[in-house]
Amino acid sequence: STLIGKSWQYTRPDSSGFITYNDDGSLTYQDDVKGEGRGTWSATQGELCQSIGGQPTECNQFKSTGDAYHVGKIRLVGI
């Protein structure tokens, strides 16, 4: 519920942009280099699983550091 319906700015080692997690398990993103795309997501037991742009589903621990959330190598900041 933390993520649903909100827009987030993401940064990762190879890219950055904006992502929105929808309540139907879909996501949309606008990558600064690759452009826009879609994917899917789910959350269970402290992990966020997502498939972005046709990539295989990847699951990582979802944790808060106070000012941001981290999922693997991805940093999410609410906007």
C-alpha positions as CSV (number, residue, x, y, z in Angstrom):
1,S,0.0,0.0,0.0
2,T,3.0,2.3,0.4
3,L,3.6,2.3,-3.3
4,I,0.2,2.1,-4.9
5,G,-1.0,5.0,-7.0
6,K,1.9,7.2,-6.3
7,S,4.6,8.4,-8.6
8,W,8.2,7.8,-7.6
9,Q,11.6,9.0,-8.8
10,Y,14.0,6.1,-9.2
11,T,17.7,5.9,-9.5
12,R,19.7,2.8,-10.1
13,P,23.3,2.3,-11.3
14,D,22.4,2.2,-15.0
15,S,19.4,4.5,-15.2
16,S,16.9,6.9,-13.6
17,G,13.4,8.2,-14.2
18,F,9.9,8.0,-12.8
19,I,7.7,5.0,-12.0
20,T,4.0,4.5,-10.9
21,Y,2.8,1.3,-9.2
22,N,-0.9,0.7,-10.0
23,D,-3.3,-1.2,-7.7
24,D,-4.0,-3.8,-10.4
25,G,-0.4,-5.1,-10.3
26,S,0.8,-3.1,-13.3
27,L,3.4,-0.4,-13.4
28,T,4.3,2.3,-15.9
29,Y,7.7,4.1,-16.1
30,Q,9.4,6.9,-17.9
31,D,13.1,6.2,-18.1
32,D,15.4,9.2,-18.7
33,V,17.3,7.2,-21.5
34,K,15.1,4.3,-22.6
35,G,11.8,6.2,-22.7
36,E,8.4,4.9,-21.4
37,G,7.3,1.4,-20.8
38,R,5.2,-1.0,-18.7
39,G,5.7,-3.9,-16.4
40,T,4.2,-5.8,-13.5
41,W,4.8,-5.9,-9.8
42,S,3.7,-7.7,-6.6
43,A,4.7,-7.4,-2.9
44,T,4.9,-10.2,-0.4
45,Q,6.6,-10.7,3.0
46,G,8.8,-7.6,2.8
47,E,9.8,-8.2,-0.8
48,L,8.9,-6.3,-4.0
49,C,8.9,-8.3,-7.2
50,Q,8.8,-6.5,-10.5
51,S,9.2,-7.2,-14.2
52,I,10.1,-4.1,-16.1
53,G,10.0,-3.7,-19.8
54,G,9.8,-7.4,-20.5
55,Q,12.7,-8.4,-18.3
56,P,12.4,-11.5,-16.1
57,T,10.7,-10.9,-12.7
58,E,13.2,-9.9,-10.0
59,C,12.4,-9.9,-6.3
60,N,14.3,-7.9,-3.7
61,Q,13.9,-6.8,-0.1
62,F,11.8,-3.6,0.3
63,K,13.2,-1.4,3.0
64,S,12.9,2.2,4.1
65,T,15.8,4.4,5.1
66,G,13.6,7.2,6.3
67,D,13.9,9.6,3.3
68,A,13.7,6.9,0.6
69,Y,12.9,3.3,-0.1
70,H,15.3,0.8,-1.5
71,V,14.6,-2.3,-3.5
72,G,17.9,-4.1,-4.4
73,K,19.9,-1.5,-6.3
74,I,16.9,0.8,-6.9
75,R,16.3,3.9,-4.8
76,L,12.7,5.2,-4.7
77,V,11.8,8.8,-3.6
78,G,8.2,9.9,-3.5
79,I,7.3,13.0,-5.6
